[in-house]
Amino acid sequence: MNGLRSCFPAAILAMPCLLFAPALAQPTKLASTPPMGWNSWNHFNRNIDDATVRAQADAMVASGLRDAGYVYINIDDTWEGERDATGRIRSNSKFPDMKALADYVHGKGLKLGIYSSPGNKTCAKYEGSLDHEEQDAQTFADWGIDYLKYDLCGLRDAMKQAPSPEAAHAMMIDAYSKMHRALVKTGRPIVFSLCQYGNDAVWTWGASVGGNLWRTTGDISDRYSRMAEIGFSQAGLAKYAGTGHWNDPDMLEVGNGGMNLEEYRTHMSLWALLAAPLLAGNDLTKMTPETVSLLTNHDVIAIDQDPAGIQGDRVGAEGPTEVWARPLADGSKAVGLFNRHPQPMEIRADFRQIGFHGPVRVRDVWSGKDLGKMAAEYRTLVPGHGVVLLKVSEAAGSSSSESAPKRPTEQR
Ligand code: GLA
């Protein structure tokens, strides 16, 4: 916030300063890698309260998820109460003291996120931030909020009244920009998460309205078909993501019980290749060892959080099989061999197609096994709906691969 903080000692100084701040960016440190944490919606839906959130924070620490990198505890819709006489938003009776809750969460080395809408109502018909943007941003900052998911919902009715699609689009851009300015003005670093279901090619303008991440799709559900539909539809979006601004294919369903182990591995592997935010969406207080190990696999998280921040993309598809690759900071590549068919299928990774032109070393990420040195390709049987996730690097002594990781031409 350094540059911007010096812009705000007095409102009168703010305007010229802001004019020179490129795209009103929040500090680059914010979401420098895709945010990791937990969100209440996928599992608890509307059934959340202060005690539930505290229990999730406790479990985040006790299960080892915090130490694996999951830090945001995000309260989704239905926390909102009525405004007081001055228009200040209050939490409802499920959350008696939001500041105390934030203190509790912070005391565990975690951060607290919240949810609102640019419309007058949220998706669950609770109070939205329309015409109260500055006031709400300040209230969130006063409470100690570190992350805001801003969900279009309530604004859609107003957008329908707009005289043209262009005017409706302008309303939306305006609404997101307004909240971004309000967040910046508070001086508190608050991750800004846009949620408008991937409409209007949000990836082309999300960063320009200050988004640190933007949903690229409608809602996920705990079924393989929906997770796969969302995840595999992300091809081509890599060039829009980078440090501080990420494509968001929605929160995780791992551990909610609707998919089997292979399917949840596909979910984690694909999200890591996509440099997607990793927001667990399960009940952290009731995790099987299998769920904990899926969520905390060190090597998978390292791929997701790779410091080069280059999103992976599809490099080939053959019927129901797909090969995706992601360039990593150390010059290696994460490669996912995905089988979307319900029965096992053999999949071939062609290392030249992935950018290696000499011998490579290959490691199987989920099994942790070093598969040794290989020449040009690797063939393996991949379980139905499953994945084999590889880390491929140039073999020692070979200098025939692309050396530095290549970023797709960035579009902002
Ligand atoms: C929308 C969002 C979900 C969730 C709900 C809450 O559907 O896409 O992620 O926030 O609203 O009402």
Residues whose N, C-alpha, C, O or C-beta is under 5 A from the ligand:
A	BS01	GLA	W41 D76 D77 C123 A124 D219
